[in-house]
Amino acid sequence: MNIITKTGKRSWTGIICEKELENLKEHLWIIKILNTTQYKNIMVGVAPISFDNNSLSFNNCGWYFYCYNSTLYSGPPHNYSDKRTNLSKVNDEIIIIMNMNKRTLKFIINGEDKGESYTDIPIDKPLFPSVYLIDINDSVEIIEC
């Protein structure tokens, strides 16, 4: 069991799994929300090796599902894209599937497949499963990575 809890000051902090996503494969990881404030400032997705784990910059942040308002959040070449679903809450399970061959990313929220959220993700640099937390005591469990 791998539990990540936000400590310190209120600011975006990114965490990546140590396992780089291999080309030409489909990768799946599962995140469960254990604790969050009313604002649900948690993002789950995939990040390039160049992401800044101490800020959330549109320039190299990666591609995410944003639990706050159930939208997509990403940097170039996609930028912010609004695809609303049900708002996330404690005990929600989010499955993230990155298909490196097709260069697509999709999210399954509590068993509901949201389809391909991102296409044409650049894979010229290493990518990693990642989580961003902002609020103190926000916590997720990485069930599979």
C-alpha positions, 0 to 999 in steps of 0.5 A: 500500500502506497499512501501519499499525504500532503504536508507542509504549506498549501501549494501544488506538490507533484509526485511521480511513480518511479516507474517510467511508462514503456513505449508500445505498451498499455499502462494502467494505474489505480488511485483512490482518494482517501482524504480531501478538503471541500475543494478536492484539489487533486489531479491524477494523470501522467507527467513528462520527466521535465515536470515541476513537482513544486508548481503547476505550470501549463508549460510542462505539467502533463495530462490530468483529470482534475478532481476539483471540477472533474475537468481535464487539465494539461499543458501543450499541445492540448492545454486546458480542455473541459469535459465534466463528469461527476465530482470526485469525492473521498473513496472514489477510485480512479483508473488511469490508462495510458496507451503508449502505442496509440498515444492516448490517455483515458480515465475510469471513475468508479467503474465508469469509462470516460473514453479517451480524454487525450489523444496524440500525447507526445511520447518523445520524452519519458512519461510517468504516472503522477499525482498533484496535491495542494491542500494539507492532509489531502491524501491518495492511495496508489493501489497499482502503479 
